[in-house]
Amino acid sequence: MPRPPSTPEVQRTSAARDRILEAAFALFYARGIRAVGVDLIIAESGVAKATFYKHFPAKDDLVVAYLDKVDGVWTGQLRAAAEAAGPDPAGQLVGLFDALGTACRREGYRGCAFINAAAESQPGTAVHDRTVAHKAAVMAWMSGLAEQAGAHDPGSLARSLALLLDGGLASGALDASPDAPEAAKDSARILVGSTVRPRGRRTALRS
């Protein structure tokens, strides 16, 4: 069944929510979640207080929506970098680290938004749970690639690569070394090469 056309009121509501989320995205990442209050977000987004609370009854609701937005951006960058490396899953596990270089060179880079949010939230809260869910999803994706690549222990390889990726993200914020992303990618190449069977051998084993 086709969806009914959007009414002007629905469009205005959606636009207001988008403005709030855009303001939160910039402020939370640049200054930190705890340092940014609701009043500042309302002022920056140009919406009425009632409009803000209509969309986000609590600040944590907005933080989770912000993390959802970050997830879409960062996961998309990781997958695009992996796919750009070609069809071989082993090559994709190394190629995804190109997203690290792109992220760390971005102006205003402050590290991984999920690690930052986890450090500012308490375990068991909706915000902390969202950070854990993101990391679990990325690791599950890498584990799937590792399994396709023929790793003898896909979960262990994915865990090691996730630690390497998080370390690269942290290094980009701490020392801003331009060599860190490439060093992480080189380490990933060695790690994948030492735990994944060569492609020719994998093909022979499958035939």
FIPA-583417 format. One record per residue (C-alpha): residue number from 1; x, y, z. Coordinates in steps of 0.02 Angstrom, whole numbers, m for minus. Example, Ala and Ser with C-alpha at 12.3 -4.5 7.8 and 13.67 -1.06 7.14 Angstrom:
# residues 2
+-----+--------+--------+--------+
:   n :      u :      v :      w :
+-----+--------+--------+--------+
:   1 :    615 :   m225 :    390 :
:   2 :    684 :    m53 :    357 :
+-----+--------+--------+--------+
END
This chain:
# residues 207
+-----+--------+--------+--------+
:   n :      u :      v :      w :
+-----+--------+--------+--------+
:   1 :      0 :      0 :      0 :
:   2 :     74 :    171 :    m47 :
:   3 :    116 :    288 :     94 :
:   4 :      4 :    442 :    110 :
:   5 :     84 :    605 :     58 :
:   6 :    167 :    706 :    194 :
:   7 :     66 :    850 :    260 :
:   8 :    145 :   1021 :    289 :
:   9 :    132 :    990 :    477 :
:  10 :    225 :    824 :    463 :
:  11 :    358 :    907 :    356 :
:  12 :    380 :   1048 :    482 :
:  13 :    392 :    923 :    625 :
:  14 :    523 :    822 :    532 :
:  15 :    622 :    978 :    490 :
:  16 :    622 :   1032 :    672 :
:  17 :    684 :    862 :    728 :
:  18 :    820 :    866 :    597 :
:  19 :    879 :   1038 :    657 :
:  20 :    887 :    978 :    836 :
:  21 :    984 :    823 :    787 :
:  22 :   1104 :    920 :    676 :
:  23 :   1142 :   1042 :    817 :
:  24 :   1165 :    900 :    941 :
:  25 :   1278 :    807 :    820 :
:  26 :   1398 :    953 :    806 :
:  27 :   1393 :   1002 :    990 :
:  28 :   1403 :    829 :   1068 :
:  29 :   1551 :    778 :    961 :
:  30 :   1647 :    940 :    979 :
:  31 :   1618 :    972 :   1165 :
:  32 :   1562 :    809 :   1243 :
:  33 :   1391 :    748 :   1296 :
:  34 :   1396 :    806 :   1477 :
:  35 :   1463 :    978 :   1433 :
:  36 :   1317 :   1018 :   1317 :
:  37 :   1151 :   1063 :   1396 :
:  38 :    978 :   1055 :   1323 :
:  39 :    961 :   1246 :   1325 :
:  40 :   1112 :   1265 :   1212 :
:  41 :   1045 :   1137 :   1088 :
:  42 :    877 :   1226 :   1086 :
:  43 :    963 :   1392 :   1053 :
:  44 :   1075 :   1322 :    916 :
:  45 :    933 :   1229 :    829 :
:  46 :    814 :   1377 :    837 :
:  47 :    664 :   1277 :    900 :
:  48 :    547 :   1311 :   1044 :
:  49 :    575 :   1218 :   1206 :
:  50 :    406 :   1132 :   1188 :
:  51 :    456 :   1073 :   1014 :
:  52 :    618 :   1003 :   1080 :
:  53 :    534 :    902 :   1217 :
:  54 :    399 :    843 :   1097 :
:  55 :    534 :    753 :    998 :
:  56 :    654 :    711 :   1139 :
:  57 :    570 :    698 :   1310 :
:  58 :    740 :    670 :   1393 :
:  59 :    917 :    717 :   1349 :
:  60 :    965 :    533 :   1339 :
:  61 :    836 :    510 :   1201 :
:  62 :    929 :    640 :   1099 :
:  63 :   1098 :    563 :   1139 :
:  64 :   1040 :    393 :   1076 :
:  65 :    972 :    475 :    917 :
:  66 :   1141 :    562 :    896 :
:  67 :   1230 :    394 :    913 :
:  68 :   1111 :    317 :    787 :
:  69 :   1162 :    453 :    665 :
:  70 :   1347 :    427 :    699 :
:  71 :   1324 :    240 :    678 :
:  72 :   1249 :    265 :    505 :
:  73 :   1393 :    376 :    451 :
:  74 :   1538 :    276 :    523 :
:  75 :   1471 :    103 :    479 :
:  76 :   1440 :    165 :    302 :
:  77 :   1619 :    227 :    290 :
:  78 :   1689 :     62 :    353 :
:  79 :   1586 :    m40 :    231 :
:  80 :   1628 :     75 :     85 :
:  81 :   1814 :     60 :    123 :
:  82 :   1800 :   m129 :    135 :
:  83 :   1706 :   m142 :    m31 :
:  84 :   1832 :    m27 :   m116 :
:  85 :   1967 :   m155 :    m76 :
:  86 :   1887 :   m282 :   m194 :
:  87 :   1784 :   m440 :   m176 :
:  88 :   1906 :   m543 :    m72 :
:  89 :   1848 :   m545 :    111 :
:  90 :   2029 :   m551 :    174 :
:  91 :   2069 :   m395 :     73 :
:  92 :   1912 :   m311 :    139 :
:  93 :   1967 :   m342 :    319 :
:  94 :   2125 :   m243 :    280 :
:  95 :   2042 :   m116 :    165 :
:  96 :   1915 :    m61 :    295 :
:  97 :   2059 :     24 :    387 :
:  98 :   2063 :    155 :    249 :
:  99 :   1910 :    229 :    334 :
: 100 :   2020 :    259 :    485 :
: 101 :   2137 :    372 :    386 :
: 102 :   1991 :    471 :    316 :
: 103 :   1915 :    495 :    489 :
: 104 :   2075 :    546 :    577 :
: 105 :   2119 :    676 :    446 :
: 106 :   1950 :    762 :    462 :
: 107 :   1954 :    938 :    535 :
: 108 :   1889 :    939 :    713 :
: 109 :   1920 :    752 :    738 :
: 110 :   1900 :    704 :    921 :
: 111 :   1911 :    515 :    916 :
: 112 :   1775 :    384 :    914 :
: 113 :   1605 :    456 :    962 :
: 114 :   1554 :    289 :   1037 :
: 115 :   1708 :    272 :   1146 :
: 116 :   1684 :    453 :   1202 :
: 117 :   1500 :    421 :   1242 :
: 118 :   1541 :    261 :   1336 :
: 119 :   1665 :    356 :   1444 :
: 120 :   1530 :    483 :   1488 :
: 121 :   1389 :    360 :   1526 :
: 122 :   1351 :    230 :   1657 :
: 123 :   1338 :     44 :   1615 :
: 124 :   1157 :    m10 :   1603 :
: 125 :   1093 :    156 :   1535 :
: 126 :   1017 :    175 :   1362 :
: 127 :   1166 :    277 :   1304 :
: 128 :   1296 :    152 :   1363 :
: 129 :   1194 :      7 :   1291 :
: 130 :   1192 :     96 :   1121 :
: 131 :   1382 :    111 :   1120 :
: 132 :   1399 :    m74 :   1161 :
: 133 :   1274 :   m121 :   1025 :
: 134 :   1373 :    m23 :    895 :
: 135 :   1537 :   m105 :    939 :
: 136 :   1455 :   m277 :    941 :
: 137 :   1379 :   m248 :    768 :
: 138 :   1546 :   m193 :    693 :
: 139 :   1633 :   m344 :    768 :
: 140 :   1496 :   m462 :    705 :
: 141 :   1518 :   m391 :    530 :
: 142 :   1707 :   m414 :    537 :
: 143 :   1686 :   m589 :    607 :
: 144 :   1575 :   m631 :    458 :
: 145 :   1710 :   m568 :    339 :
: 146 :   1841 :   m666 :    434 :
: 147 :   1737 :   m825 :    418 :
: 148 :   1715 :   m796 :    231 :
: 149 :   1902 :   m768 :    218 :
: 150 :   1936 :   m938 :    297 :
: 151 :   2008 :   m881 :    464 :
: 152 :   2029 :  m1028 :    583 :
: 153 :   1955 :   m923 :    724 :
: 154 :   1847 :   m785 :    648 :
: 155 :   1789 :   m716 :    816 :
: 156 :   1965 :   m698 :    882 :
: 157 :   2025 :   m613 :    722 :
: 158 :   1877 :   m493 :    727 :
: 159 :   1912 :   m451 :    909 :
: 160 :   2095 :   m415 :    870 :
: 161 :   2051 :   m307 :    721 :
: 162 :   1921 :   m213 :    823 :
: 163 :   2051 :   m175 :    956 :
: 164 :   2170 :   m116 :    820 :
: 165 :   2035 :     m6 :    744 :
: 166 :   1987 :     70 :    912 :
: 167 :   2170 :    100 :    951 :
: 168 :   2192 :    191 :    787 :
: 169 :   2039 :    299 :    822 :
: 170 :   2107 :    342 :    994 :
: 171 :   2281 :    379 :    928 :
: 172 :   2210 :    498 :    799 :
: 173 :   2135 :    601 :    940 :
: 174 :   2280 :    588 :   1063 :
: 175 :   2435 :    620 :    960 :
: 176 :   2359 :    661 :    789 :
: 177 :   2502 :    566 :    707 :
: 178 :   2474 :    555 :    519 :
: 179 :   2564 :    387 :    522 :
: 180 :   2443 :    304 :    643 :
: 181 :   2308 :    250 :    517 :
: 182 :   2435 :    175 :    398 :
: 183 :   2524 :     87 :    542 :
: 184 :   2357 :     14 :    596 :
: 185 :   2321 :    m45 :    419 :
: 186 :   2494 :   m124 :    405 :
: 187 :   2466 :   m214 :    570 :
: 188 :   2296 :   m274 :    508 :
: 189 :   2376 :   m340 :    349 :
: 190 :   2502 :   m440 :    450 :
: 191 :   2368 :   m504 :    568 :
: 192 :   2251 :   m558 :    429 :
: 193 :   2392 :   m636 :    331 :
: 194 :   2447 :   m740 :    480 :
: 195 :   2274 :   m806 :    522 :
: 196 :   2189 :   m827 :    353 :
: 197 :   2229 :   m963 :    227 :
: 198 :   2290 :   m901 :     58 :
: 199 :   2148 :   m878 :    m66 :
: 200 :   2208 :  m1015 :   m184 :
: 201 :   2209 :  m1140 :    m43 :
: 202 :   2035 :  m1086 :     14 :
: 203 :   1969 :  m1113 :   m162 :
: 204 :   2047 :  m1285 :   m170 :
: 205 :   1972 :  m1332 :     m3 :
: 206 :   1798 :  m1277 :    m57 :
: 207 :   1804 :  m1372 :   m223 :
+-----+--------+--------+--------+
END
